């Protein structure tokens, strides 16, 4: 089913309206893909335009179908979800495609790596249907962190327990130089993002408007070359701005 619209009553890629969010489901289990298709097809404004059984198919289908969001399982044959996520996020033609990682457990050793590869967030496979749909819509809108406090706990746990990936001198220097370009206010906001606060919560904490927070975040993303909030969390932890024990 690589690169093809799915059947079983689902709309073809060409038949989906412009105002409808297009979703690609990548999972090696038939029952999981079928379950997500049934759930999503019952909501207005969503359409599953394709399925993939492994990471390689997911990348090919993303290039062929250009979905708004890819629901990406991690543990798949041929190419895992982390590698597939990295391929999608590194393809300039797929710059508008967001990846939402599917995981069985709320703490999964691969999710941190998936975020580092460019995923916009993660979703539990047993989440409630309304939460699944809400997560897709949030990610499609460009917001990465669904359930920020859960994401914070996830990153804290694995930054604390996994060995750090050695960086070359040049890459470490580049990361330090990027963080050094942040203003004091921007560093303050980056720390709060890493601690799981939403824009409104950051605004309340710093006694500024949510619009001002959004402006600062856009500048921070530009300086750190981060495409969304998930990448900002990774930058904050790897750059030492936030320690695992908050």
Secondary structure, DSSP 8 states (H G I E B T S, - for coil): -TTS---TT---GGGS-TTSEEEEEE-S-HHHHHHHHHHHHTSTTEEEEEEESSHHHHHHHHHHH--SEEEEESS-SSS-HHHHHHHHHT-GGGTT-EEEEEESSSS-TTHHHHHHTT--EEEETT--HHHHHHHHHHHHTT---SSHHHHHHHHHHHHHHS------HHHHHHHHHHHHTS-HHHHHHHHHHHTT--HHHHHHHHT--HHHHHHHHHHHHHHHT-SSHHHHHHHHHHTTSS-S--
